[in-house]
Amino acid sequence: MGSFWQMVKKGNTSSAVAALGNAGLAVLKGIAAAISGSGAMFASAMHSVADAVNQAFVFTGSVLAEKAPTRRFPTGFGRVINLFCMFAVIVVTVMAYETVLEGIHLLEHPADASNFWLNFAVLAIAIAVDGFVLIKAMKEIVKETRADAGGGLLIAAIRNVGRAAPPTRLVFYEDVVATSGALLALIAVIIAEFTAFRLFDGIATILIGILMVGVAFKVGYDNMVGLVGVAAPLDVESRVARVILDDPDVTDINKMRILQEGRFYHVESYIELRPGLTLAVADDIKFRVRDKLLATPDIADVMLGIIEDNGVRDWQPTREAPKS
């Protein structure tokens, strides 16, 4: 039981907060939609339901991904989170389909919404809650990627979101859409109240559904790549190479491969050592370099081979970061 709670504590906090926040918003929006008949409010409620279910899935996956490697699964369970994110994509897609259908229905049969102030208050709360979760996700991106947020949190998050852990990416993308969708729904409610343009309710509903489809596609693609196995980003490769080459007894890197699984990296490399070392000394150097790499929180395991310097400069940094 103790190890289970340790895994829970290491789970992705952004997804846990988002799941709780969106569950509460889904209830509020659902009540408001039922009372007022607002299509945009219904669409926003559907989005909150999808987000709550997704992020609960993702948090569960992030907890299971922390399970220690076993003899049967020696590289650990990092990719489990990608699988759970794929389940989340299915939920988003179904909810998006239902939302678009509702929007089309509202275009064909425009409805008069009521209880303006109820809708206004609920959507204002939704924007505040989703905005809070979005800011938390952006901070998580900056923390996970060790990015410099000097140019602004939003800019740093957008630049580095591709290198963040899968659950953090999903929360970020979904809450960008959730905040935008709540704002769009608020605009629709205001237009419906103060103008005679009844079609905008259906238009806003369809737009929210399309935004959900966009999130499903982006998150689905990212996690499909993660399930297949993807090389580490360029900056991670450079950081690992720098740690290895900083050792005074290491002369070169003969080969290196870094695989990303969830939010962790697996390093495999052959390193070249200065000539004339005994096997015992060479082993000590290898373990010293390995321990330095494992001191980095996001490196899960390191496999190093050692060879004598061949007199040729083998290590050439990758010119372009792998696409994620």
QUIKAUR-V849128 format. One line per field, one symbol per residue. phi: phi as a letter, one per 30 degrees, with the letter a starting at -180 (. if undefined). psi: psi as a letter, one per 20 degrees, with the letter a starting at -180 (. if undefined). burial: + if it has 24 or more other C-alpha atoms within 12 Angstrom, else -. A space follows every 10 residues. Layout:
phi = ???
psi = ???
burial = ???
This chain:
phi = .ddddddddd dddddddddd dddddddedd dddddciddd ddddddddde dddeddedde ddddddddeb ddbdcibede dddddddddd dddddddddd edddddddbe cddbhedddd dddddddddd dddddddddd ddddchddcd djdddddddc ddcddedded dddddddddd dddddddddd dddcbcdddd eddddddddd dddddedddd deddddddjb dddeddeddd ddddddddcc cacdbabbcc biccbccbac cccddidddd dddddeddde ddddddeccd abcccbbdec icdcdbeddb dedb
psi = hghghhgghi rohghgghgg ghgghggghg ggghghjphh hgghggghgg gggghggggg hhghiipqqr hhmhjakhih hhghhhghhg gggghgghgg ghgghhhhmp qoqalghggg gghggggggh hghggghghh ggghilqojh jpggghgghj hhirqghggg ggghhghggg ghgghggggg ghhjrjnihh ghghgggggh hhgggggghg gghgghhhpq qqrghgghgg hgggiiphip hrogqppopp ocjrqpppqp qpqqqjqrhg ggghgghggg hggiiphjog qpopqprqpj jpohooqphq pqq.
burial = ---------- ++++++++++ ++++++++++ -++--+++++ ++++++++++ ++++++++++ +++++++--- ----++++++ ++++++++++ ++++++++++ ++++-+---+ +++--+-+++ -++++++-++ ++++++++++ +++++++--- --++-+++-+ ++++++++++ ++++++++++ ++++++++++ +++----+++ ++++++++++ ++++++++++ +++++++-++ ++++-+++-+ +-+++-+-++ ++++++++++ ++++++++++ ++++------ -+--++--++ -+++---+++ +++++++++- ----+-+--- ---+
